[in-house]
């Protein structure tokens, strides 16, 4: 009996020593696509050729919006996205500096993409694309199989909601605002 107790104690001490440099599982960040996960990094060029990383927007609530100029449902949702931006870009948030939209286009044509940005009055700066259409690396990373598609992330880069449209998106944003 003493031998079994000593063996178990030795194993526990060995295990604790081996794992002492690791963080507890509850404190580790998980990158993924589920609510509560850290949103995967995106890094693509804007229409002027400048790379914009999703992580550069940390500190803000961010809507990652997947869309395309040729997508009818996307174009019909764009007025809601514009309204969202106008309403919340100047709002005070409980736990964030502000609100940004990171628009990821699944276009293949730069001309069509830029024209749609202008036509739909998408006035924010964070428009990106790799111009690979459905072969878009961003769409692959986020598992996008249909558009429009979106992810709402908090100031720490954690996913707090996904695929919200219309009033549901506004209601979710209202929860995060200190004052409009």
N, C-alpha and C positions, 0 to 999 in steps of 0.2 A: 504494500500500500504506500509506504514511504517512497519507494522507487517510482511509482506512478506519479505521485504528487511532485516529486523533484523533476521528473521528465516534463510534466505539463508546465511547471513553473519556468523551467529552462526554455521551453518553446515560446512561452509568452514573452519572456525577456528578450529572446532573440528576435521575435516578430516586432516587438516595440522598438528595438534598436534599429532594425532594418528600415522601418517605416517612419522613424522619428523626424526625418527631413521633409516629409510630405505634409501638405495641408490636409485638414480634416475634409472629408468628402462634402460636407454641407457648405463649406466655404469655397469650393472650387467652382469656377465659371464653366458653364457648358455652352459651347457655340453650337447653334442649331436653328431649326425653323419652328420650334414650338414656343408657345407663350411662356415667358420666363427665361428663355435662352438668350444668350448674347447673339445679336444678329451677325451673320457672316460678313466679312469685309467685302466691299466692292470698290473698284478703282478703275474708272474709265474716263475717256476724253469727252470734254464738252464740245460744242460746235466749233470753237476756236482752236481746238487741239490741246487744250490744257487739261491735265489729269485732275480729277476731283475724287478724293477718297471719302467714302461714307464716314469713316472714323474722324475725318476733319470737322464733322458737324457735331461731335460729342459735346454734351452740355446743353443741347437743344432737344426738344421733342422733334422727331423726324418722321415724315411719311415717305416711305420708299414706294414709289408709284411706277408700276410696269405698264407701259402703254405703247401705241404706235400710231403713226399718222393715218394708216390705212384701216385702222380698227374703228368701225362705226360705234360700237358700245363705248369705247374709250373716248372718242370725240364727244359723245353725248354726255359722258361723265365729267369731262373737263370743265364745264361751267361750275359744277359743284366743287371741284378741286380749286378752281380760281376763287370761288366764294369762301372756301375754307381758308385759303392763304390770306385773302384780304381781311377776314375776320380775326384770325389768330396770329398773324405775323407781328402784330403790335400789342398782343396780349401779354399780361404778366402771368407767369406760371408758378405753381407751388414749388416745384423742384427742378426747374429748367430755366436757362437764359432766355429762350425764345422758341420759335417754331420754324422749321425749314422743310422744304419738299425736295427730295432727291429723286428726280424723274429719270427712269431708265427706259429708253426707247428701244423697241424691237424692230426698228426700221432697218432697211438696207440702203436706202437712198438718203444721203445727207440733205439734199435739196428739199425733199418731201418732209423730212423731219423738221428742218429749220422753218419751212413755210407753215407747218402745222403749229409750231410754237408761237409764231407771229399771229396767225389767224385766230387761234384760240386764246390769245392774250395770256400766255403762261409766263408771267412776269418775274418769276424767281430765277436765280442764277444757276442752280444746280441741276442742269440738264446734261445727261451723259448717254453715250451709246458706243458700242463697238461695231455697229452697222453690220451685224451678222444675222439679222432677222431672228427666226426661231432658233438659230444656232448661237444666239447670244450667250456669252459666258455667265452674265448676271442672271439670266432666266434659268440657266442650268443650276447654278449655285442655290437659287431660291426655289427650285422645283416648279417654276411657273409653267403651267400647261395650257392656260387660257388667260386672256387679258380682256378688260383691265384686271389687275391684281395688285394688292398693296399690303404693306406691313407698317404698323405704327410702332415706333421704338421710343423708349424714354431717354432721358438725358444721359444715362449710363450705358446706352446701347442695347438695352434689353427689349425684346419683343413684348409688347403689351396688348396688341390686337392684330388681326389680319383680315384682309378681304372685306373691309367695311366700305359701304357706299352710301351716298345720300345722307339722310338725317342720322343714320346710325353712326356715321363717321363724325358728324358734328356733336352728337351726344357723348361719344367717347372723348372727344377733345374737351368738351365742357367739364368733364371730371378732372382734367389736369390743370385747368385755369384757376388762377387766384382772382383775377379781375380782367374783364374785357376792355 
